[in-house]
Structure formats: C-alpha cells, structure tokens
Amino acid sequence: MQACGHGWTSMKGRIAFWCAFSNNTGVVAYRLYGQQCDNCQGESYEPAMWYPEEIEKVLWNICSRVAHVFYGCARPPIQLNRRPGKPKNPHNSEKCQACKDGVCAERR
C-alpha cells in the first residue's frame, strides 16, 4: 500500500459502523478511516494496517451487537482489548481522519 511516497502504512486506523433493520432486511455499513503521513504535506490518508486478530475482534463485536439489538439475543461482553504494541508517537488528532469526521474515541 503506497498512497504517499514514503510507502508507509498507518497502524492507527479506526472503523465506524452503522446498522439499520427494516421490513425483515438488515444493513450494516462501515467506514475505514486512515491517518495522514507525518512527512507528507498532502491531504490524502494512508490506509490502516489491520491484524487478523483485530479484524476478528471487530467483527465479533458488531455481530454480537446486531444479534442483541435486532434479534434479542443475549449480549456477550464487548471485547475492548487491544493488540499489544509500542506506538512511536501519541495519537495525533490533526492527522486522524476519524477525528476530523468526529467519530474517533481518542479525539481531543
């Protein structure tokens, strides 16, 4: 993934979901958010890198939520744990696409 000339992929991605259910039809929509490169002056966003276990956790959480809200199933606890990592820098709200859209949990 090379959106900028540096060839970096952001590890600071966010995802937002929207769900709707009408006339026995359900829709789950989502948006993947990225991060701007620290070294580029452009307005484009780098796609986030998602580890397989992070994808599995997010999908489990959304499926559990849909099952609970729309089908009345018992709601298991939401998995909030994060993959251990050592970010080099703190969250940068100025470069975060989700912050700019007002949906980032870490926005300041």
N, C-alpha and C positions, 0 to 999 in steps of 0.2 A: 504494500500500500504506500504509494508515494504521491501524496497530494501536494506537498511542498518539496522544495529542492533538497531538503535535509534527509528525506527518507525515513523520518521517524513516525511511529505510530503511538498515539496517545494511550496511556493506561488510565486516563481519568475520564472515562465515559460515563454517561448517565442514560437511563431509559425511562420513558413515561408511558403509561398505559391508559386507555380509555375503553370502557365497556358499555355496551347497550344491549338490551333484550326487549324485543317487541314481536308480537304475533308468532311466538314459538321460534323466533330466529334471533340468534345472538351474534354480536360482532365484537371482536377485541382488536383494537387498533393500537399501534405503538409508534413511538418515535425514538430513534437512537440519536443521542447528542454527542458531540465531539468537543475538542479542545483546540484552540489556536496554537500554532507553533510559537514558542518563545523567541525564536530567532528570525522569524519572517515578519514582514510588515503587512502582508496580505490579510484579507478578511475571511479567507476560507478556513474551514475547520478540519482537523485531522480526524479520521475515523478512530474510534476507540478499539483497543485490543481487549477481547473477552476471552477469558479462560473457560474451558469446557465446564468446570465445576461451578463457575459463576453463572453461566447460561442455564445450567440445570437448576440452580437455586432460584433464579428469577422466574423461570417457567413454572417451577413447583409453587412458588408464591402466588403467581397470577392464576394458575389453575385452581388452587385452594380457595382463593378469594372469589372466583367466579362460581365455584361449586357451592360456597357458603351463601353468597348474596342472591344468586339467581335460582339455585336448586334446593336451598335449605339444608345442605349437608353440614355436618359438624365441621367447625373451623379449627384445623391444626394450627399450632403456633407459627407465626411468620418467621422465616429464617433470616435473621439480620446479620449473622456472622459474615465476616469478610475474609477473603484470602489474605494471609499474612504477606505483607510487602514492606518495602522500605522506600517510600517516595522520597525523591531527592529534594522536592520543594513542597511547601504547603499549598493548599487549594488556592488557585488564582481565579477569583470571580471575574476579573476583567477579560480573561481568555476562555471562560467556560460558556459554551453555547446554551446549556440548560439554565445557567444563572441569568443570561440575557433574556431568556424566554420566561423567567420567573418560576421555574419548576425544580430547581436544584435544592436539595436538602442542605447543602453546605453554603448556600449563598449568604453573603454578608452585606 
